[in-house]
Amino acid sequence: MGRSSVGTKAAYSYRSDAAVPDFADDRPLIVFDGECVFCSGWVKFALKHDRKRRYRFVAAQTPLGQALYRHYGLDARDYETNILIEEGRAFFKSDGSIRMVAGLGFPYSLVKLFRLMPRRAADALYEFIARNRLKIAGRQSCMVPTPEQRSRFIA
């Protein structure tokens, strides 16, 4: 069982939710706030360091992103958590972030050491950054992937 109980549902539960459009779920999917410079910066970092091209990405503002937020009981207008969907399971807050970074391979996999931190403290730190991310980094219109990166995004 994951470290976070936010939006917990059975694996692949979104497949039976008529409100969630079909999407390729054969690789991990990161749902991120496409209007947040901080979040888009994370996506750029992941694209650069994801040598195995594991991750696909979708902005939370897209129909799929909004449907997934609603499916997991999150506010589809307040994107205070990225969602990592991996093998049909959704991960949120600190658990999702640790998994995302660790999935980039060594040396980033060392981030797993943060799992030794109590979840309540890790999620509190995550929530503080999430609440203040627009103050920290600002807002932008949307991250525009290069032609080479487009195949890794779901519209």
WOMO-V261595 format. One record per backbone hydrogen bond with DSSP energy under -0.5 kcal/mol. NH is the residue of the N-H (numbers start at 1). CO is the residue of the C=O. If there is no record, write none. Layout:
nh	co
NH	CO
NH	CO
This chain:
nh	co
8	5
12	88
13	10
15	12
16	13
17	14
18	16
20	17
21	19
25	23
29	85
30	56
31	29
31	83
32	30
32	58
34	32
36	33
37	35
37	138
40	36
41	37
42	38
43	39
44	40
45	41
46	42
47	43
48	44
49	45
50	46
51	49
53	50
56	28
57	152
58	30
60	32
62	59
65	59
66	62
67	63
68	64
69	65
70	66
71	67
72	68
73	70
74	69
76	74
78	75
79	77
80	78
83	31
84	91
85	29
85	83
86	84
86	89
89	86
91	84
93	82
95	92
96	92
97	93
98	94
99	95
100	96
101	97
102	98
103	99
104	101
105	102
108	105
109	105
110	107
111	108
112	109
113	110
114	111
115	112
116	113
117	114
121	118
122	118
123	119
124	120
125	121
126	122
127	123
128	124
129	125
130	126
131	127
132	128
133	129
133	130
136	132
137	133
138	133
138	134
140	35
143	34
145	143
149	146
150	146
152	149
153	150
154	57
155	153
